[in-house]
């Protein structure tokens, strides 16, 4: 597979995000749950957990964009994905896109607040990173020849991208004609570590066998210095993590949610979601302003 690199000037807009790839889609719903405390003192109020969406199609990849709104990717009956906005203030859902010829995944609000970004599966199947102006103008392609992109996040207005291949690679766009390969054989989570210049990801080259299966390493690369750090291992069998703050990670396995400090090796259970209709948390989103966590659960 050949990967081309070319930088669009629109990359220079300030951005911030997370993302993913849309191939075979499971039947998933978003659940919402209240929390108390912050960071290492966070507590899940599991009795408050309830479905936010409840339908057989794919509702996934949630991202909080402010203190009252959430965006996510949702499939229609034909399997086409659009971006949806949910307001906790009005309790209403609104389509941000309605594009029958393409699907949008992994949305987020840019750092400057003028755009949404998303991975777009284009009519010919190409997966690239796009910007959607909030003002409603036509979307803008960030990189015309970096593809297929699966996941991403941003630091300093420049993208760190999970590029699918054999193996998958993590690249960082430093400027026009300057694209660095940071690592290879990485997992699907790519996230900036809060208040640092570090991009975090799962390092599949570093793993350990446990009684529960193989666990992959959690690593970061400092985008200023190039220094790589390791922060222990992910939960065996789980691929997705988020940061609660600079020092605390959140993951899930089954219907149980776990946290750990980056200097600790063990994950600690925060509680379990009881449900007769849903099983298996994958992605998570956290709002310290709303004191809520969004969980993506598979329908049984």
C-alpha positions as CSV (number, residue, x, y, z in Angstrom):
1,X,0.0,0.0,0.0
2,X,1.3,3.4,-0.9
3,X,0.6,6.4,1.3
4,X,0.9,9.8,-0.1
5,X,1.4,12.9,2.0
6,X,0.4,16.4,1.0
7,X,-0.6,19.2,3.3
8,X,-3.5,21.6,2.8
9,X,-3.3,25.1,4.1
10,X,-6.5,24.6,6.0
11,X,-4.6,22.4,8.3
12,X,-3.4,25.6,10.0
13,X,-6.8,26.2,11.6
14,X,-6.8,25.3,15.2
15,X,-8.2,21.9,15.9
16,X,-8.7,19.3,18.6
17,X,-10.2,15.7,18.4
18,X,-10.5,12.0,18.3
19,X,-11.7,9.6,15.6
20,X,-12.3,6.2,13.9
21,X,-13.1,4.1,11.0
22,X,-16.5,2.8,9.8
23,X,-16.5,-0.6,8.3
24,X,-18.8,-3.4,9.7
25,X,-21.1,-1.7,12.2
26,X,-22.5,-3.3,15.3
27,X,-25.8,-2.3,16.8
28,X,-24.8,0.1,19.5
29,X,-26.5,2.7,21.7
30,X,-25.2,5.6,23.8
31,X,-25.8,5.5,27.5
32,X,-25.4,8.4,29.9
33,X,-24.4,8.2,33.6
34,X,-23.8,10.8,36.3
35,X,-20.5,10.9,38.1
36,X,-19.1,12.7,41.2
37,X,-15.6,14.0,41.9
38,X,-12.7,14.6,39.5
39,X,-9.6,12.7,38.4
40,X,-8.5,10.0,40.8
41,X,-11.5,10.8,43.1
42,X,-14.2,10.2,40.5
43,X,-17.1,8.0,41.4
44,X,-19.7,6.5,39.1
45,X,-23.3,6.8,40.1
46,X,-24.2,3.6,38.4
47,X,-27.9,3.7,39.4
48,X,-28.3,6.8,37.1
49,X,-27.1,4.9,34.0
50,X,-29.7,4.9,31.2
51,X,-30.0,4.8,27.4
52,X,-29.5,8.1,25.6
53,X,-30.3,6.4,22.3
54,X,-32.3,3.3,21.8
55,X,-32.6,1.9,18.3
56,X,-31.2,-1.0,16.3
57,X,-28.8,1.1,14.2
58,X,-25.3,2.3,15.0
59,X,-25.0,5.2,17.4
60,X,-21.3,5.6,18.4
61,X,-18.2,7.7,18.7
62,X,-19.5,10.4,21.1
63,X,-17.6,13.6,21.9
64,X,-18.5,16.4,24.2
65,X,-18.1,19.8,22.5
66,X,-19.1,22.2,25.4
67,X,-20.8,22.1,28.8
68,X,-24.2,21.1,27.4
69,X,-23.8,19.4,24.0
70,X,-22.6,16.1,22.6
71,X,-21.9,15.0,19.0
72,X,-21.8,11.5,17.7
73,X,-22.0,9.4,14.5
74,X,-25.3,7.7,13.8
75,X,-26.4,5.3,11.0
76,X,-29.7,5.5,9.2
77,X,-31.7,2.4,8.1
78,X,-29.5,2.1,5.0
79,X,-26.3,2.1,7.0
80,X,-25.2,5.7,6.0
81,X,-23.7,7.7,8.9
82,X,-24.4,11.3,9.7
83,X,-23.2,13.6,12.5
84,X,-25.8,14.2,15.2
85,X,-25.9,16.9,17.9
86,X,-27.6,16.2,21.3
87,X,-28.3,19.0,23.7
88,X,-28.6,18.2,27.4
89,X,-30.2,21.6,27.8
90,X,-33.1,21.0,25.4
91,X,-32.9,17.2,25.3
92,X,-33.2,17.3,21.5
93,X,-31.3,15.6,18.7
94,X,-30.3,17.6,15.6
95,X,-28.6,16.5,12.3
96,X,-25.4,18.4,11.7
97,X,-25.0,16.5,8.4
98,X,-27.3,14.7,6.0
99,X,-25.1,13.3,3.3
100,X,-26.5,10.2,1.5
101,X,-23.4,9.8,-0.7
102,X,-20.9,9.5,2.2
103,X,-20.6,8.7,5.9
104,X,-19.1,10.7,8.7
105,X,-17.4,9.3,11.8
106,X,-15.6,10.4,14.9
107,X,-16.8,14.0,15.1
108,X,-15.4,16.7,17.4
109,X,-15.3,20.5,17.7
110,X,-12.1,22.2,16.6
111,X,-10.0,24.0,19.1
112,X,-10.9,27.4,17.7
113,X,-14.6,26.5,17.7
114,X,-15.3,27.3,14.1
115,X,-15.4,23.7,12.7
116,X,-16.3,20.2,13.3
117,X,-13.8,17.6,12.2
118,X,-14.6,14.0,11.1
119,X,-13.3,11.0,9.3
120,X,-15.3,10.8,6.1
121,X,-15.9,7.6,4.1
122,X,-16.2,9.2,0.6
123,X,-18.3,7.8,-2.3
124,X,-15.4,5.8,-3.6
125,X,-14.6,4.4,-0.2
126,X,-11.6,6.6,0.5
127,X,-11.2,7.6,4.2
128,X,-9.9,11.0,4.9
129,X,-10.0,13.8,7.4
130,X,-12.4,16.7,6.7
131,X,-13.5,20.0,8.3
132,X,-17.2,21.1,8.5
133,X,-17.6,24.8,9.1
134,X,-20.1,25.5,11.8
135,X,-21.4,28.5,9.8
136,X,-22.7,25.9,7.2
137,X,-20.3,26.4,4.3
138,X,-19.0,23.5,2.3
139,X,-16.7,21.1,4.1
140,X,-13.0,21.2,3.5
141,X,-10.6,18.3,3.0
142,X,-7.5,18.6,5.2
143,X,-5.2,16.2,3.4
144,X,-5.9,15.0,-0.1
145,X,-3.4,12.2,-0.1
146,X,-3.1,10.9,3.4
147,X,-5.4,7.9,3.5
148,X,-6.9,5.6,4.7
149,X,-7.2,7.5,8.0
150,X,-8.8,5.6,10.9
151,X,-8.4,7.7,14.0
152,X,-6.7,11.0,14.9
153,X,-6.2,13.8,17.4
154,X,-4.5,17.2,17.2
155,X,-1.7,19.1,18.9
156,X,-0.7,22.6,18.1
157,X,-3.1,22.7,15.1
158,X,-1.4,19.8,13.4
159,X,-2.8,16.2,13.1
160,X,-1.6,13.0,14.6
161,X,-3.1,10.3,12.4
162,X,-3.7,6.5,12.6
163,X,-3.1,5.4,9.0
164,X,-4.3,1.9,8.2
165,X,-1.8,-0.4,6.6
166,X,0.5,-3.4,7.2
167,X,1.2,-2.5,9.9
168,X,-0.9,0.5,10.9
169,X,1.2,3.6,11.6
170,X,1.0,6.8,13.6
171,X,2.1,9.9,11.7
172,X,2.3,13.6,12.7
173,X,1.9,16.4,10.3
174,X,4.5,19.1,11.2
175,X,4.0,21.3,8.1
176,X,4.0,21.3,4.4
177,X,6.0,18.4,3.2
178,X,6.9,17.3,6.7
179,X,5.1,14.2,7.9
180,X,6.8,12.2,10.6
181,X,6.2,8.5,11.3
182,X,6.0,8.4,15.1
183,X,5.4,4.6,15.5
184,X,4.0,1.5,13.8
185,X,1.8,-1.4,14.7
186,X,-0.5,0.7,16.9
187,X,-4.0,0.2,18.2
188,X,-7.1,2.2,17.3
189,X,-7.0,4.8,20.2
190,X,-5.1,8.0,19.4
191,X,-5.6,10.7,22.0
192,X,-3.7,13.8,23.2
193,X,-2.7,13.7,26.8
194,X,-4.4,16.7,28.5
195,X,-2.2,19.8,29.1
196,X,0.9,18.1,27.5
197,X,2.4,17.9,24.0
198,X,2.1,14.1,24.2
199,X,0.0,11.9,21.8
200,X,-1.1,8.7,23.5
201,X,-1.9,5.4,21.8
202,X,-1.8,1.6,22.2
203,X,1.6,0.1,21.3
204,X,0.9,-3.4,19.9
205,X,4.6,-4.2,19.8
206,X,4.7,-4.1,23.6
207,X,2.3,-6.6,25.2
208,X,2.0,-9.0,28.1
209,X,0.0,-12.2,28.5
210,X,-2.4,-12.3,31.4
211,X,-5.0,-14.7,32.7
212,X,-7.6,-12.5,30.9
213,X,-5.7,-12.4,27.6
214,X,-3.2,-10.2,25.9
215,X,-2.7,-6.6,27.2
216,X,-1.1,-3.9,25.0
217,X,1.1,-1.1,26.2
218,X,-0.1,2.4,26.6
219,X,2.5,4.8,25.2
220,X,2.9,8.5,24.4
221,X,5.2,10.4,22.1
222,X,6.2,14.0,23.0
223,X,5.6,16.0,19.8
224,X,8.1,18.6,20.9
225,X,11.0,16.4,21.9
226,X,10.2,13.1,20.2
227,X,10.6,11.3,23.6
228,X,8.5,8.2,24.0
229,X,7.1,7.2,27.4
230,X,5.2,4.1,28.6
231,X,2.3,4.2,31.0
232,X,1.7,0.5,31.8
233,X,-0.8,-1.7,30.0
234,X,-4.3,-1.5,28.8
235,X,-7.0,-3.8,30.1
236,X,-6.8,-7.1,28.3
237,X,-9.2,-7.4,25.4
238,X,-10.0,-3.6,25.4
239,X,-8.9,-1.1,22.8
240,X,-10.4,2.2,23.8
241,X,-9.2,4.6,26.6
242,X,-9.8,8.2,27.5
243,X,-8.1,10.6,29.8
244,X,-9.9,12.0,32.9
245,X,-7.1,14.5,33.4
246,X,-3.4,14.6,32.8
247,X,-2.7,11.6,35.2
248,X,-5.8,9.4,35.1
249,X,-7.0,7.0,32.4
250,X,-10.5,5.4,32.0
251,X,-11.2,2.1,30.2
252,X,-14.0,-0.5,30.2
253,X,-14.4,-4.2,29.9
254,X,-17.7,-5.9,29.6
255,X,-20.1,-3.6,31.5
256,X,-17.5,-2.6,34.0
257,X,-15.6,0.7,34.1
258,X,-12.0,1.0,35.3
259,X,-9.5,3.8,36.1
260,X,-5.8,3.9,36.8
261,X,-3.1,6.5,37.6
262,X,-0.3,6.6,35.0
263,X,2.3,5.7,37.7
264,X,0.3,2.6,38.8
265,X,0.2,-0.8,37.1
266,X,-3.2,-1.9,38.3
267,X,-6.6,-0.9,37.0
268,X,-9.3,-0.2,39.7
269,X,-13.0,-0.9,39.2
270,X,-15.3,2.1,39.5
271,X,-18.5,0.1,39.0
272,X,-20.6,-2.0,36.7
273,X,-23.6,-1.1,34.5
274,X,-26.5,-3.5,35.0
275,X,-28.6,-4.0,31.9
276,X,-30.7,-6.9,30.4
277,X,-30.6,-5.3,26.9
278,X,-27.0,-4.2,26.5
279,X,-23.6,-5.8,27.0
280,X,-20.1,-4.7,26.3
281,X,-18.8,-1.1,26.7
282,X,-16.5,0.1,24.0
283,X,-16.0,3.8,23.6
284,X,-16.4,6.4,26.3
285,X,-16.7,10.2,26.6
286,X,-16.4,12.3,29.7
287,X,-17.6,15.8,30.6
288,X,-16.1,17.3,33.8
289,X,-18.5,20.3,33.3
290,X,-21.6,18.2,33.2
291,X,-20.3,15.5,35.5
292,X,-21.5,12.9,33.0
293,X,-19.9,9.9,31.2
294,X,-21.2,8.6,27.9
295,X,-20.8,4.9,27.3
296,X,-21.2,3.1,24.0
297,X,-22.9,-0.3,24.7
298,X,-23.7,-3.2,22.3
299,X,-27.3,-4.3,22.0
300,X,-27.8,-7.9,22.9
